[in-house]
Amino acid sequence: MPYFPFVAAILAGATAFPVQNWQFRFPPVDSLLELMVGTSAVGVVMNLTTGPESIVQAESPVGIGFAAGTLPARLNMEPIVDNVPKGQEIVLTLRNTTGGTLTVNGWAILTYKGAF
């Protein structure tokens, strides 16, 4: 069950792709993706795609109230969940719409559905 925690400081007007360097962004088998993303203040929007499907609509707001370095927990919010077929790329795009730097915290978990 691959797990990928991330923390990203996103500069004013900048875009970040936090899972682009994750070795499991192309799952080796059909998998269930769970993703949680939170930010320190209002102003970050996101898009999540798996293969050709947009799972989270572009420019959707990211949940707020998380101090820098504090990973979101299931007690505070529900994860985004999606089935990801083998080999389809997981792309998470985060964009800071404010005039200052904001911190985004999150994690991704893949649960394999089948054997290798």
SULTA-V368664 format. One record per pair of residues at least 12 apart in sequence whose ideal C-beta (glycine too) atoms are under 10 Angstrom apart, sorted by the first residue. I is the first residue (numbers start at 1). J is the second residue. D is the distance in Angstrom with one decimal. If there is no record, write none. Layout:
BEGIN
i-><I,I>
j-><J,J>
d-><D,D>
END
This chain:
BEGIN
i-><1,1,1,1,1,1,1,1,2,2,2,2,2,2,2,2,2,2,2,2,3,3,3,3,3,3,3,4,4,4,4,4,4,4,4,4,4,4,4,4,4,5,5,5,5,5,5,5,5,6,6,6,6,6,6,6,6,6,6,6,6,6,7,7,7,7,7,7,7,7,7,7,8,8,8,8,8,8,8,8,8,8,9,9,9,9,9,9,9,10,10,10,10,10,10,10,10,10,10,10,10,10,11,11,11,11,11,12,12,12,12,12,12,12,12,13,13,13,13,13,14,14,14,14,14,15,15,15,15,15,15,16,16,16,16,16,16,16,16,17,17,17,17,18,18,18,18,18,18,18,18,18,18,19,19,19,19,19,19,19,19,19,19,20,20,20,20,20,22,22,22,22,24,24,24,24,24,24,25,25,25,25,25,25,25,25,25,26,26,26,26,26,26,26,27,27,27,27,27,27,27,27,27,27,27,27,28,28,28,28,28,28,29,29,29,29,29,29,29,29,29,29,30,30,30,30,30,30,30,30,30,31,31,31,31,31,31,31,31,31,31,31,31,31,31,32,32,32,32,32,32,32,32,32,33,33,33,33,33,33,33,33,33,33,33,33,33,33,34,34,34,34,34,34,34,34,34,34,34,35,35,35,35,35,35,35,35,35,35,35,35,35,35,35,35,36,36,36,36,36,36,36,36,36,36,36,36,36,36,36,36,37,37,37,37,37,37,37,37,37,37,37,37,37,37,37,37,38,38,38,38,38,38,38,38,38,38,38,38,38,38,38,38,38,39,39,39,39,39,39,39,39,39,39,39,39,39,39,39,40,40,40,40,40,40,40,40,40,40,40,40,41,41,41,41,41,41,41,41,41,41,42,42,42,42,42,42,42,43,43,43,43,43,43,43,43,43,43,44,44,44,44,44,44,44,44,44,44,44,44,45,45,45,45,45,45,45,45,45,45,45,46,46,46,46,46,46,46,46,46,46,46,46,46,47,47,47,47,47,47,47,48,48,48,48,48,48,48,48,48,49,49,49,49,49,49,49,50,50,50,50,50,50,50,50,50,51,51,51,51,51,51,51,51,52,52,53,53,53,53,53,54,55,55,55,55,55,55,55,55,56,56,56,56,58,58,59,59,59,60,61,62,62,62,62,62,62,62,63,63,63,63,64,65,66,66,66,66,67,67,68,68,68,68,69,69,70,70,71,71,71,72,72,72,73,79,79,79,79,80,80,80,81,81,83,84,84,85,86,86,86,90,90,92,92,92,94>
j-><24,31,32,34,109,110,111,112,22,23,24,25,27,28,31,108,109,110,111,112,22,24,34,107,108,109,110,18,19,21,22,23,24,25,35,90,106,107,108,109,110,18,36,71,105,106,107,108,109,18,19,21,22,37,71,92,94,104,105,106,107,108,66,68,69,70,71,103,104,105,106,107,37,39,44,94,96,102,103,104,105,106,40,68,96,101,102,103,104,39,43,44,94,95,96,97,98,100,101,102,103,104,96,98,100,101,102,43,96,97,98,99,100,101,102,95,96,97,98,99,94,95,96,101,102,45,47,93,94,95,96,44,46,92,93,94,95,96,104,91,92,93,94,37,46,92,93,94,104,105,106,107,108,33,35,48,89,90,91,92,93,106,108,89,90,91,92,93,90,92,108,110,84,90,108,109,110,112,50,84,88,89,90,91,92,108,110,51,84,86,87,88,89,90,50,84,85,86,87,88,89,90,110,111,112,113,86,87,110,112,114,116,84,85,86,87,110,112,113,114,115,116,83,84,85,86,87,88,112,113,114,50,82,83,84,85,86,88,90,109,110,111,112,113,114,81,82,83,84,109,110,111,112,113,48,50,55,79,80,81,82,83,84,90,108,109,110,111,74,78,79,80,81,82,107,108,109,110,111,48,50,55,56,72,79,80,81,82,90,92,106,107,108,109,110,63,66,71,72,73,74,76,77,78,79,80,105,106,107,108,109,56,62,63,66,71,72,77,79,80,92,94,104,105,106,107,108,62,63,64,65,66,67,70,71,72,73,76,77,103,104,105,106,107,61,62,63,64,65,66,68,72,94,96,102,103,104,105,106,64,65,66,67,68,69,70,101,102,103,104,105,62,64,65,66,96,98,100,101,102,103,61,62,64,65,97,98,102,61,62,64,95,96,97,98,99,100,102,61,62,63,64,94,95,96,97,98,102,103,104,57,58,59,60,61,62,93,94,95,96,97,58,59,60,61,62,63,80,92,93,94,95,104,106,59,60,91,92,93,94,95,60,80,82,90,91,92,93,94,108,82,88,89,90,91,92,93,82,83,84,85,88,89,90,91,92,82,84,85,87,88,89,90,91,88,89,82,83,84,85,88,91,80,81,82,83,84,90,91,92,80,82,92,93,93,95,93,95,97,80,97,94,95,96,102,104,105,106,76,77,78,106,102,77,103,104,105,106,103,105,102,103,104,105,103,105,103,105,105,106,107,105,106,107,107,106,107,108,109,92,106,108,109,111,113,110,113,113,112,113,114,108,110,104,106,108,106>
d-><10.0,9.3,9.7,9.9,6.3,6.6,5.5,7.1,7.9,7.8,4.3,9.8,8.3,9.4,8.5,8.1,7.2,4.6,8.9,8.6,9.9,9.3,9.7,6.7,7.5,5.3,8.1,8.4,6.4,9.3,4.8,8.7,7.1,8.7,9.4,9.7,8.8,6.4,4.6,7.7,8.4,9.8,9.8,5.8,8.2,7.4,4.6,8.3,9.7,4.3,7.2,9.5,8.4,8.9,8.8,8.9,9.9,7.8,7.4,5.5,6.9,7.8,9.8,7.0,5.6,8.9,7.9,6.6,7.2,5.2,7.9,9.9,9.9,9.5,9.6,7.0,9.7,9.2,7.1,4.9,8.1,8.3,9.5,7.7,9.3,5.5,7.5,5.3,8.0,8.5,9.2,6.7,6.2,7.6,4.1,9.9,9.2,9.9,6.7,5.6,7.6,6.1,6.7,9.9,8.6,5.3,8.7,9.2,6.1,8.9,6.1,5.0,5.6,6.4,8.5,8.1,6.3,7.5,8.1,7.9,9.1,7.4,5.6,8.5,9.6,9.8,9.9,6.3,6.8,4.7,7.7,9.0,9.8,8.6,7.8,4.7,7.8,8.0,7.0,7.0,6.6,6.0,7.6,8.4,10.0,5.8,9.1,6.7,7.2,9.8,6.8,9.9,8.5,9.9,8.5,9.4,9.4,5.9,7.4,4.9,9.8,9.0,5.9,9.4,9.5,7.6,8.3,9.6,7.7,9.4,7.0,9.3,9.8,8.0,8.2,9.8,5.5,9.9,9.7,9.6,9.5,5.9,4.8,7.6,8.9,8.7,9.4,9.8,9.2,8.5,5.6,7.2,5.5,7.7,9.0,5.3,7.8,6.0,7.1,7.3,9.2,7.5,5.8,9.9,7.7,9.3,6.6,7.9,9.3,8.0,9.9,6.6,9.7,9.2,5.3,9.2,9.1,5.1,6.6,5.0,7.3,6.2,7.1,7.3,5.5,5.3,9.4,9.4,7.6,4.4,5.6,9.6,9.3,7.6,5.0,8.3,7.8,9.5,9.2,9.5,4.5,6.2,5.4,6.0,8.8,6.7,7.6,6.0,7.4,8.4,7.2,4.4,8.2,6.5,8.7,6.7,8.3,8.9,7.8,6.9,5.0,7.6,5.0,6.3,6.6,7.5,5.9,8.2,9.3,9.6,4.3,7.3,5.4,8.5,8.3,7.1,4.6,8.0,7.4,6.7,10.0,8.6,8.6,9.6,5.9,4.5,7.8,8.0,8.4,7.0,6.8,7.4,4.9,7.9,9.9,8.5,9.7,7.5,4.1,7.8,7.7,8.8,6.6,8.3,4.8,7.3,8.6,5.5,5.6,8.1,8.9,9.1,5.3,7.1,9.2,10.0,6.9,9.1,9.2,7.7,7.4,7.3,6.3,7.6,4.0,8.5,9.1,6.6,4.9,7.0,6.9,3.7,9.5,7.8,8.0,4.1,9.2,7.6,7.1,9.4,7.3,5.4,6.6,9.9,9.0,4.8,7.1,5.6,8.4,6.3,9.4,9.6,8.3,8.8,5.6,6.7,4.8,7.4,9.0,7.2,8.1,6.1,6.4,5.7,9.6,8.9,9.5,5.7,4.7,7.9,8.1,10.0,6.0,8.8,9.5,9.8,7.5,8.3,10.0,5.6,8.6,7.5,9.0,5.6,9.8,9.0,7.7,8.7,8.6,8.7,8.6,9.2,6.1,5.0,3.6,8.7,8.1,5.8,7.4,4.3,9.3,8.3,5.7,6.9,5.6,7.2,8.0,5.6,9.1,5.8,9.8,7.8,4.6,6.2,5.8,6.7,8.8,7.5,5.3,8.4,6.1,8.3,8.0,5.6,7.8,5.2,9.8,9.2,6.8,6.4,5.2,7.5,8.6,9.5,7.0,7.1,7.9,7.7,4.5,8.4,8.3,8.5,6.3,7.7,7.7,7.2,5.4,7.7,9.8,9.9,9.7,9.1,7.9,7.7,4.8,8.3,8.0,5.6,8.1,4.7,8.0,5.4,7.3,5.3,7.7,9.8,10.0,7.4,6.6,8.3,3.2,6.6,8.6,9.2,8.0,9.8,7.8,9.7,9.3,9.8,8.4,9.7,6.6,8.9,4.8,9.8,9.1,9.1,9.7,9.6,6.1,9.1,8.6,9.4,7.9,9.3,9.7,7.8,8.7,9.7,9.4,6.9,9.6,9.8,9.1,6.6,9.9,8.7,7.9,5.5,9.8,9.8,9.4,9.3,8.0,8.4,5.2,9.0,8.1,8.2,9.1,4.0,9.2,7.2,7.5,6.6,9.3,5.8,5.3,7.0,5.6,6.3,6.3,7.2,9.6,9.7,8.7,9.2,8.0,9.5,9.9,9.4,9.8,9.8,7.8,7.4,9.3,9.6,9.7,9.2,8.3,7.4,8.4,9.8,8.1,7.7,8.8>
END
